[in-house]
Amino acid sequence: MKLFTQLVAVSSISLRGLPQRLRPSLVIVIGTAGVVAVLLSVLALSTGLAGALTSTGSPDRAIVLHAQAANEVGSNLPHDYIATIMDSPFIARDANHRPIASAEALSSVNLPQLDNGKLSALTMRGVNTEQLLALRPEMHIVEGRLFRPGLRELLAGRSAKDRYANLSVGSQVKFGDNVWTIVGIFDSGGGAHDSEVMGDIDTVLAAYQRTTYNSVIAKLAGKGALEKARAALLHDPTLSVSVNPESDYYERQSETFAKFLAIIARVICTIMAIGAVFAALNTMYSAVSTRAVEIATLRAIGFGAGGVVISVIFEALVLSVVGALAGAALAWFVFDGNTVSTIAGGGGLAQIVFHLHIGSALITLGITWACVVGLIGGLLPAIRAARIPVALALRAI
């Protein structure tokens, strides 16, 4: 009898017997579903944060920080640095020959969250009003208007508006001793800036009695401009700065926290997977014992040991994949599309608000984990099934 025919026949018999082994089979399904649901939910958090940060930066923009700073919050650029940086040849110019750049300052402010009313931090960013939209073309004002220089007016990111209270157009918010009016809502495509509020740089500095900046964001003048920037600025004895593509900067900021979450997901899920493997081993050993006479009968009429082994593994894999699909469906139903906020580890931002997405890549990863669980959980029972003495099993009839 051909091996393929044997495999189909034995696997079919095995699957038809599942209703008689429903309760033990559910142990594998539920255990695997739990592993996959936890794995996908934590990895969705990791990939969502990484996506929000990496989509913020652009390779055609440079970020200038103090040489000793790892991020914007830790950077401190004196006022006399700004003019030198703005005059550098790497910066693109507009029709009026003004640099398409923005010297920016960050401040952490607190607002109550919409869902629970608890105070939570978000970032206020002071920016160059004239060059804001030219510098960040991905940014669009979807409600209201742009703030005006010299006035305590703010734009709120769409994600921040959905997360915090009092950020609708026309609302007034008090940060310290200063009252600000929300005059517009902007959307930058889901990047980190959507979690911020923005105002005119000179107004922000005056409100907080500051004379220094955190960074300069500049549009590069073209190919090779970054190298020119580094040559011009890093060798200027009056400056102590670092110059990097904005996209590289945000990618680095996302790496540490995203990797940490991914490690946590894998550690938790490995522990849960070990439990699921033992559950699968117990269930499949029980199934093999229940089917001992059936397996011996098949062996007696000419079915080979290989077909029996693969049929048992196949049953464990089927149950694991069903569990994986159930876990993926649960994770998608509970988490997909949810808005969450978290501290961007090392990124220098107060809170990042982003959306979770359970996509095909994560689901495929979850099914892969489930198949590993099923394969390991079914292998030893399958070998035992193939070694059942035919005569001994038939005498039990």
C-alpha positions as CSV (number, residue, x, y, z in Angstrom):
1,M,0.0,0.0,0.0
2,K,1.4,3.4,-1.0
3,L,2.6,5.6,1.9
4,F,0.5,8.6,0.8
5,T,-2.6,6.5,0.7
6,Q,-1.8,5.1,4.2
7,L,-1.3,8.6,5.5
8,V,-4.6,9.9,4.2
9,A,-6.5,6.9,5.5
10,V,-5.0,6.8,8.9
11,S,-5.2,10.6,9.4
12,S,-8.8,10.5,8.3
13,I,-9.6,7.8,10.8
14,S,-7.8,9.8,13.5
15,L,-9.7,13.0,12.8
16,R,-13.0,11.3,12.7
17,G,-12.4,10.0,16.2
18,L,-11.9,13.5,17.6
19,P,-15.5,13.9,18.8
20,Q,-15.0,10.9,21.1
21,R,-11.9,12.6,22.5
22,L,-13.4,16.1,22.7
23,R,-12.5,17.1,26.2
24,P,-8.8,16.1,26.1
25,S,-8.5,17.7,22.6
26,L,-9.9,21.0,24.0
27,V,-6.9,21.0,26.4
28,I,-4.5,21.4,23.5
29,V,-6.8,23.9,21.7
30,I,-7.3,26.1,24.7
31,G,-3.6,26.0,25.8
32,T,-2.4,26.9,22.3
33,A,-5.0,29.6,22.0
34,G,-3.7,31.2,25.2
35,V,-0.1,31.1,24.0
36,V,-1.0,32.7,20.7
37,A,-3.3,35.4,22.1
38,V,-0.6,36.6,24.6
39,L,2.1,36.5,21.9
40,L,0.2,38.5,19.4
41,S,-1.0,41.1,21.9
42,V,2.4,41.9,23.2
43,L,4.0,41.8,19.8
44,A,1.3,44.2,18.5
45,L,2.3,46.6,21.2
46,S,6.0,46.3,20.2
47,T,5.4,46.6,16.4
48,G,2.8,49.4,17.0
49,L,5.3,51.5,18.9
50,A,8.1,50.8,16.5
51,G,5.9,51.7,13.6
52,A,4.8,55.0,15.2
53,L,8.4,56.1,15.8
54,T,9.9,54.9,12.5
55,S,7.1,56.6,10.5
56,T,7.8,59.9,12.2
57,G,11.3,60.4,10.8
58,S,12.1,61.1,7.1
59,P,15.4,60.4,5.4
60,D,15.4,63.8,3.7
61,R,15.4,65.6,7.1
62,A,18.3,65.9,9.5
63,I,18.1,66.3,13.3
64,V,20.8,68.3,15.0
65,L,21.3,67.6,18.7
66,H,24.0,68.4,21.3
67,A,26.9,66.1,20.8
68,Q,26.5,64.5,24.3
69,A,22.8,63.9,24.0
70,A,21.1,60.6,23.2
71,N,17.7,62.2,22.5
72,E,15.9,65.5,22.1
73,V,15.0,65.8,25.8
74,G,18.6,65.4,26.8
75,S,19.8,67.9,24.2
76,N,20.5,71.5,25.0
77,L,21.5,73.9,22.2
78,P,22.4,77.5,23.1
79,H,20.8,80.3,21.2
80,D,24.1,81.2,19.5
81,Y,24.3,77.7,18.0
82,I,21.0,78.2,16.1
83,A,22.2,80.9,13.6
84,T,25.3,78.9,12.7
85,I,23.3,75.8,12.1
86,M,20.7,77.6,10.0
87,D,23.4,79.1,7.8
88,S,24.8,75.7,6.9
89,P,24.8,74.8,3.2
90,F,23.1,71.4,3.8
91,I,19.7,73.0,4.6
92,A,17.2,73.4,1.7
93,R,15.9,76.9,1.1
94,D,12.4,78.1,0.2
95,A,11.5,80.6,-2.6
96,N,12.5,83.5,-0.3
97,H,15.9,81.8,0.5
98,R,14.9,81.1,4.0
99,P,16.1,77.8,5.5
100,I,13.4,75.1,5.7
101,A,14.3,74.3,9.2
102,S,12.9,74.6,12.7
103,A,14.7,75.1,16.0
104,E,12.5,73.3,18.5
105,A,12.0,73.0,22.2
106,L,10.2,70.3,24.1
107,S,8.3,70.4,27.4
108,S,6.4,67.7,29.2
109,V,2.9,68.8,30.3
110,N,0.0,67.0,32.0
111,L,-3.6,66.5,31.0
112,P,-6.4,64.2,32.2
113,Q,-7.0,61.2,30.0
114,L,-10.4,60.8,28.4
115,D,-11.1,57.3,29.7
116,N,-10.2,57.6,33.3
117,G,-9.6,61.2,34.1
118,K,-6.1,60.5,35.5
119,L,-3.3,63.0,34.7
120,S,-0.9,61.8,32.1
121,A,2.1,63.4,30.5
122,L,2.3,64.5,26.8
123,T,4.8,66.5,24.9
124,M,4.5,70.2,24.0
125,R,6.8,71.0,21.1
126,G,7.7,74.6,20.1
127,V,8.3,74.9,16.4
128,N,9.1,77.4,13.7
129,T,5.6,78.5,12.6
130,E,6.6,79.8,9.2
131,Q,8.3,76.5,8.1
132,L,6.2,74.0,10.0
133,L,4.2,72.6,7.0
134,A,7.0,73.0,4.5
135,L,9.4,71.1,6.7
136,R,6.8,68.3,7.5
137,P,4.7,67.8,4.3
138,E,3.2,64.7,5.8
139,M,1.5,66.9,8.4
140,H,-2.0,68.1,7.6
141,I,-4.4,70.4,9.6
142,V,-7.7,68.4,9.6
143,E,-9.6,70.8,11.9
144,G,-9.3,74.5,12.7
145,R,-6.2,76.5,11.7
146,L,-2.5,77.0,12.3
147,F,-1.5,78.8,15.5
148,R,-0.2,82.4,15.1
149,P,3.2,83.6,16.3
150,G,3.2,85.5,19.5
151,L,-0.1,84.0,20.8
152,R,-0.6,81.2,23.2
153,E,-2.2,78.9,20.7
154,L,-1.6,75.3,20.0
155,L,-2.2,72.5,17.5
156,A,-3.1,69.1,18.9
157,G,-2.2,65.9,17.2
158,R,-5.1,63.7,16.3
159,S,-3.9,60.8,18.5
160,A,-3.5,63.2,21.5
161,K,-7.0,64.6,21.0
162,D,-8.4,61.0,21.1
163,R,-6.5,60.2,24.3
164,Y,-6.6,63.4,26.4
165,A,-9.4,65.7,27.6
166,N,-9.7,69.4,26.6
167,L,-7.9,69.1,23.2
168,S,-10.8,69.9,20.9
169,V,-10.7,73.0,18.8
170,G,-11.7,76.0,20.9
171,S,-10.8,74.4,24.2
172,Q,-8.5,76.1,26.7
173,V,-5.8,74.2,28.7
174,K,-3.7,75.4,31.5
175,F,-0.1,74.2,31.7
176,G,1.5,75.7,34.9
177,D,0.6,79.4,35.0
178,N,-0.1,79.6,31.2
179,V,-3.4,79.2,29.5
180,W,-3.3,78.0,25.9
181,T,-6.1,77.8,23.3
182,I,-6.4,74.8,21.0
183,V,-6.9,76.3,17.5
184,G,-6.4,73.2,15.3
185,I,-6.0,69.5,15.0
186,F,-3.3,67.9,12.8
187,D,-2.6,64.5,11.4
188,S,0.9,63.3,10.4
189,G,0.0,59.8,9.4
190,G,0.2,58.1,12.8
191,G,3.7,59.1,13.7
192,A,4.9,60.1,17.1
193,H,4.1,63.8,16.5
194,D,0.4,62.9,16.5
195,S,0.8,62.4,20.2
196,E,2.0,66.0,20.8
197,V,0.7,69.5,21.0
198,M,2.6,72.2,19.0
199,G,3.0,75.9,19.4
200,D,5.1,78.8,18.2
201,I,8.7,78.3,19.4
202,D,9.3,81.9,20.6
203,T,6.0,81.8,22.5
204,V,6.8,78.4,24.1
205,L,10.3,79.6,25.2
206,A,8.9,82.8,26.7
207,A,6.1,80.9,28.5
208,Y,8.7,78.7,30.2
209,Q,11.3,81.3,30.5
210,R,13.8,79.3,28.5
211,T,16.7,80.5,26.3
212,T,17.9,77.2,24.9
213,Y,16.6,74.7,22.3
214,N,16.4,71.0,22.2
215,S,17.0,70.3,18.5
216,V,17.1,71.7,15.0
217,I,15.1,69.8,12.4
218,A,16.2,70.7,8.8
219,K,15.2,69.6,5.3
220,L,18.3,68.4,3.5
221,A,19.3,70.3,0.3
222,G,19.8,67.1,-1.7
223,K,22.0,64.1,-2.3
224,G,25.2,64.3,-0.3
225,A,23.9,67.2,1.9
226,L,24.1,65.2,5.1
227,E,27.8,64.5,4.6
228,K,28.3,68.3,3.9
229,A,26.4,69.0,7.1
230,R,28.6,66.8,9.2
231,A,31.7,68.2,7.6
232,A,30.6,71.8,8.2
233,L,29.1,71.4,11.7
234,L,31.2,68.7,13.4
235,H,34.4,70.5,12.6
236,D,33.2,73.9,13.6
237,P,35.1,74.7,16.9
238,T,32.2,76.9,18.1
239,L,29.8,74.0,18.0
240,S,29.4,70.7,19.8
241,V,26.6,68.9,17.9
242,S,25.6,65.6,16.3
243,V,23.9,65.4,12.9
244,N,21.9,62.4,11.8
245,P,19.1,61.6,9.4
246,E,15.8,62.0,11.2
247,S,14.7,58.5,10.1
248,D,17.8,56.9,11.7
249,Y,17.2,58.8,14.9
250,Y,13.6,57.6,15.4
251,E,14.6,54.1,14.4
252,R,17.2,54.0,17.1
253,Q,14.8,55.4,19.7
254,S,12.3,52.6,18.9
255,E,14.8,49.8,19.0
256,T,15.5,49.4,22.7
257,F,11.8,49.4,23.9
258,A,10.5,47.4,20.9
259,K,13.2,44.8,21.5
260,F,12.4,44.7,25.2
261,L,8.8,44.1,24.5
262,A,9.6,41.4,21.9
263,I,11.9,39.6,24.4
264,I,9.1,39.8,27.1
265,A,6.6,38.4,24.6
266,R,8.9,35.5,23.7
267,V,9.8,34.7,27.3
268,I,6.2,34.7,28.5
269,C,5.1,32.7,25.5
270,T,7.9,30.2,25.8
271,I,6.9,29.5,29.4
272,M,3.2,29.2,28.3
273,A,4.3,27.1,25.3
274,I,6.1,24.6,27.6
275,G,2.9,24.2,29.5
276,A,1.0,23.7,26.3
277,V,3.5,21.1,25.1
278,F,3.0,19.1,28.3
279,A,-0.7,19.4,27.9
280,A,-0.4,18.2,24.3
281,L,1.9,15.3,25.4
282,N,-0.6,14.2,28.1
283,T,-3.5,14.5,25.7
284,M,-1.8,12.6,22.8
285,Y,-0.5,9.9,25.1
286,S,-4.1,9.4,26.3
287,A,-5.4,9.4,22.7
288,V,-2.8,6.8,21.8
289,S,-3.8,4.6,24.7
290,T,-7.5,4.9,23.7
291,R,-6.7,4.0,20.1
292,A,-4.3,1.2,20.9
293,V,-6.6,-1.5,19.5
294,E,-7.4,0.6,16.5
295,I,-3.8,1.3,15.7
296,A,-2.9,-2.4,16.2
297,T,-5.7,-3.4,13.8
298,L,-4.4,-1.0,11.2
299,R,-0.9,-2.4,11.6
300,A,-2.2,-6.0,11.3
301,I,-3.9,-5.3,7.9
302,G,-0.8,-3.8,6.4
303,F,-0.5,-0.1,7.5
304,G,3.1,0.8,8.2
305,A,4.6,2.4,11.4
306,G,5.4,5.6,9.4
307,G,1.7,6.2,8.6
308,V,0.8,5.8,12.3
309,V,3.5,8.2,13.5
310,I,2.5,10.9,11.0
311,S,-1.2,10.5,11.7
312,V,-0.7,11.2,15.5
313,I,1.6,14.2,14.8
314,F,-1.0,15.4,12.2
315,E,-3.8,15.2,14.8
316,A,-1.7,17.2,17.3
317,L,-0.9,19.8,14.6
318,V,-4.5,20.2,13.6
319,L,-5.6,20.8,17.2
320,S,-2.7,23.3,17.7
321,V,-3.6,25.2,14.5
322,V,-7.3,25.3,15.6
323,G,-6.1,26.8,18.9
324,A,-3.8,29.2,17.1
325,L,-6.7,30.5,14.9
326,A,-8.9,30.8,18.0
327,G,-6.1,32.7,19.9
328,A,-5.5,35.0,16.9
329,A,-9.2,35.7,16.5
330,L,-9.4,36.6,20.3
331,A,-6.4,38.9,20.0
332,W,-7.8,40.5,16.9
333,F,-11.2,41.0,18.5
334,V,-9.9,42.4,21.7
335,F,-6.8,44.4,20.6
336,D,-6.9,45.2,16.9
337,G,-7.5,49.0,16.3
338,N,-7.2,49.8,20.0
339,T,-5.5,53.1,20.9
340,V,-2.9,52.8,23.6
341,S,-0.2,55.0,25.0
342,T,3.2,54.2,26.5
343,I,6.4,55.9,27.3
344,A,8.8,55.6,24.4
345,G,11.7,54.0,26.1
346,G,14.7,56.2,25.6
347,G,13.0,58.3,23.0
348,G,12.8,61.4,25.1
349,L,9.1,61.8,24.6
350,A,6.5,61.9,27.4
351,Q,3.9,59.5,25.8
352,I,3.4,57.9,22.5
353,V,-0.2,57.2,21.5
354,F,-0.6,54.6,18.7
355,H,-2.9,52.0,17.4
356,L,-2.5,48.2,17.7
357,H,-2.8,46.1,14.6
358,I,-3.0,42.4,14.5
359,G,-2.0,41.7,10.9
360,S,-1.2,38.7,8.8
361,A,2.5,38.7,9.7
362,L,1.7,38.4,13.4
363,I,-1.0,35.8,12.8
364,T,1.5,33.7,10.7
365,L,4.0,33.9,13.5
366,G,1.4,32.7,16.0
367,I,0.4,29.8,13.8
368,T,4.1,28.9,13.5
369,W,4.5,28.9,17.3
370,A,1.4,26.7,17.5
371,C,2.8,24.2,14.9
372,V,6.0,23.9,17.0
373,V,3.9,23.2,20.1
374,G,1.9,20.6,18.2
375,L,4.9,19.0,16.6
376,I,6.8,18.6,20.0
377,G,3.6,17.6,21.8
378,G,2.8,14.9,19.2
379,L,6.2,13.5,18.4
380,L,6.8,11.2,21.5
381,P,3.2,9.9,21.6
382,A,3.5,9.2,17.9
383,I,6.6,7.1,18.4
384,R,4.9,5.2,21.2
385,A,1.9,4.5,19.0
386,A,4.2,3.0,16.3
387,R,5.9,0.8,18.9
388,I,2.7,-0.8,20.3
389,P,3.0,-4.6,19.9
390,V,0.3,-5.7,17.5
391,A,-0.4,-9.0,19.2
392,L,-0.5,-7.6,22.7
393,A,-2.9,-4.8,21.7
394,L,-5.2,-7.2,19.8
395,R,-5.4,-9.6,22.9
396,A,-7.1,-6.6,24.7
397,I,-10.1,-6.8,22.4
